[in-house]
Amino acid sequence: MVGMLAAMSAVPTPSAPREPASRRERDDACPGTLRLHTADDGALARVRIPGGLLTATQADALADAADRLGDGALHLTSRGNVQLRGLGRGDTGGLGGDAGSNGCGRELADTLAEIGLLPSARHERVRNIVASPLSGLDGRGHLDVAPWVRELDRLLCASAAAAGLSGRFLFACDDGRGDVAALGADVTLVARDAETAELRIDGVSPDTPSGQGDGLGHGPGRDEPGGTAVLHVSAAEAPRAALLAAELFLAAVRDGGTPCWRVRELPGAAALMARGVTRRLRTARELAEPHTQVAPDAVREPGAAPGLHPAPDSAPGTRTARAARTALCVTAPLGRLTTDQWRRLAATAARDGDGRLRVTPWRGVVVPGLPGAPSRTAPDRLAELADAGLVTGPYAPLAGVGACAGRPGCAKSRTDVRGHAVRAADAEPAEPSGARALPVHWSGCERRCGHPQGGAWVDVVATPGGYDVTVVGGPVRAPAATAVTDPARLAAAVAAARTTGPPP
């Protein structure tokens, strides 16, 4: 790393330009379980888990697949999905198309179909749904959104049109606490009360004041082409409204003749979709009243800080839930869990919880249904998971720390960012002074794969000569990057950015 840092320029490396909508001349390259992605460490499969909702049995089967076919780990994503890496050790088993009869790709697909994680081959890459992880568990929020998630997933898989969505198109189901509403989904459902929901169609980039655009302080902001629109809909019909919005987006893309992956890429899309949803629901005599347009962060609950680190409502630790039950929450170190760690979570769910787990968009896992106080079950299990290497508290060295795959797994990465992230985290003080530290994401190149959405965060990106460290997101334009060329200063620079940036 010393040699890498020595020649670094003081000029921040610019972000990779955003691809204009008019250039979308191919399908998106998002991997799935039938179309794998080639990486330097083998093939990669992304398993969609709508709302992060898993049974302990499904979790065990995923661990078995990771051991049998992959690298022996489960990699959590910023959309609450799970990736398996190192598949086939170079045999991509279906790379670039149908898994067909190719080795591990077909075996993985068969495994997922057997356990209910591949309900529709045509729709497997479009089942992108994030949900409030503690919904229905801690007494907060207006309703439990798990039924929304299951119904929306069912409707998606039953819609022939929805199969045409990009693998990047995102739905969110927020119970009113404002955690996943801030993640920049294309279509978001937010519970207003037990009977009414907001349907938000979002064509702007998250986390950016007017004029800032892509969440990294570059490009246009609230005036982006897609626009934003919000409707009131019946809570009972909210999943149907979300599907209608997605189908109307596809129709608008088709009619416009310009391939687009996200609502924000299509000029005027949000207003057009809102009018269509209102028309369709009114015809069916459903409640669909136009609502004043709002900025994406207007639905956030005061004090919520969604981002790479868990939102306050799903921070690592135990949460007392209704009926004297407790939800146990942990995060995966750098988003990666060994199969042993993953199985411990599944075993805790099966033995002490309700037999289910929830994967969060902050690369964490919630285990619901443990006995509440005065039982010692939840604290004891939390301590066991901490001993197994999981992040169980806000001041653990790797709390709020994320990273892309880096070297050697990714050929585009300039360096081993995960190794550098661990060393920097170990060098930081155990408990930052003042406000809780901002989340930090380490990237091996300007693509910044997996970087957080929602709130302020620290961007640490490798350059040809070192690293640029920048606070991005939040209410103000980010300052110029701090260029770090001395490896001895890197940990201190990252720690300073995490504790002196905008409040989380």
Residue, then its C-alpha position, 0 to 999 in steps of 0.5 A: m500500500v505504501g507504494m500505491l499511496a506514494a504517487m497520489s495526486a492531491v486532486p480528487t478522482p472524479s466519480a464515474p459519469r452516470e450513464p444517460a438514459s438514451r444510452r440504455e441500449r442493453d439489458d442491465a447486467c445485474p446478476g441473479t440466480l439464473r444469470l450469473h456474473t463472472a468475477d475473479d474469484g469465480a461466478l457470483a449469484r444474487v438471491r433475491i429475498p423480498g423484504g429480507l424475509l426468510t425461514a430458518t430452513q431456507a437459511d440453512a439451505l443457503a448455507d449448504a449451497a454456499d459450502r457446497l458450491g461457493d466460497g463458504a460465505l454469504h454476502l449481504t447486499s444493500r437491498g437485503n438480498v444474499q449473494l453467493r460468490g466463488l461458484g464453480r471456482g471459475d465454472t460460471g454455470g449459466l453466466g450470461g443467460d439461462a443456467g440451463s444444464n451448466g453445473c453449479g448454476r443449475e444445481l443452485a437454481d434447483t435448490l432455490a426452487e425447492i425451498g421457495l426462493l425461486p418462485s418464477a424463473r422469468h421474474e427472479r431478477v425483478r423481485n427487489i423489495v426492501a422493507s422496514p426490518l422491525s415492522g410488527l416487532d417493536g411496537r413502532g410503525h403503523l402496521d406490519v408490512a410483511p403482508w405487503v411484501r408477500e402480496l407484492d411479490r405474488l403480484l409481481c410473479a403473476s404479472a407478465a409485464a413485470a418480467g420486463l423490469s430492470g434488475r435495478f428497479l426497486f420497491a420499498c415497504d415502509d411501516g411509517r418509521g421512515d427507514v426504508a423510505a429514504l433508500g431511493a426506491d422507484v416505488t415506495l409504500v409508506a403506511r400512514d395509519a392502519e387503513t391508508a398508505e402513501l404510494r411514492i413514485d420517486g424519480v430523483s436520486p436519494d440524499t441530495p439537495s437540489g442540484q447535487g444529483d447522484g448521492l456523491g455530490h455530482g449532477p442534477g438533484r430534485d429537478e431530475p427528469g423522473g420527478t416525484a409524485v405521492l398518492h394516498v391509497s388504501a392500505a389493503e390495495a397498496p401492493r396492487a397500486a405499487l404493481l400498477a405503478a411499475e407496469l405503467f413505468l414499463a408502458a411509458v418506456r415502451d411508448g417513449g422508445t427510450p430504454c430506461w432502467r429506473v424512474r429517475e431516467l425517464p422525463g416526467a415519469a412520476a407524474l405520468m405513473a401517478r395519473g395512471v394509478t389514480r385512474r385505474l384505482r378510481t375505476a375500481r372504486e379504490l381510494a386514490e387521492p392525489h397528494t401534495q408532492v414531497a421530497p423523499d426525506a419528508v416521510r422520515e421519522p425525526g432522528a431516523a438515520p438510515g444508511l449503511h449502518p443500521a437505522p436506529d430502529s434496527a441497530p445491533g442489539t436486542r429490541t423489546a417487542r410486543a407480547a414480551r418478545t424480543a428481536l435480536c439484531v446484528t450486522a455482518p462484518l463488512g457484509r460477509l457472514t461465514t456459513d458457521q455464523w449464518r447457521r448460528l443465526a438460523a439455529t437461534a431463530a429455530r430454537d429460541g425465536d419464531g423460526r424466521l429471520r429478516v435480512t436488512p438493507w444495512r447488511g444485517v439480520v434480525v431474529p424475531g420472537l425471542p423471549g423477552a425480559p426477565s428471560r436471559t435468552a436474548p442477551d445470552r444469544l447476543a453475547e454468543l453471536a458477538d463471540a462468533g464475530l458478528v457486530t452486536g453493538p454500535y461501538a464494535p470496530l466494524a460497526g457502520v463499516g462497509a466495503c465492496a469486494g475489492r481485490p482479489g475478488c474484483a478485477k476492477s478494484r485497485t487494491d484490497v479495500r476490505g483488508h484496509a478497512v479492517r485495519a483502519a477500523d481496528a485503529e479507531p477509538a472504541e467509542p467515538s466522542g460526540a455523535r455516533a460515527l457516520p457510516v463509511h464505505w470503502s470502494g476499490c474504484e470510482r464505481r463504488c459498488g454497494h455504497p449506501q443510500g440514505g443520509a450522510w456517509v463517508d466515501v473512501v475510494a481508492t485512487p491510483g496513488g492512495y485514497d480519497v476520503t469525503v463526507v457525502g450525502g446529507p443536507v449540504r454539498a460535500p466538500a472536496a475530498t481529502a487525499v491521503t497518500d501516507p498509509a500511516r494517516l489513513a485510519a486517522a483521516v477516516a476516523a476524523a471524517r466519520t466524527t466531524g461530518p454532518p450528524p447522522 
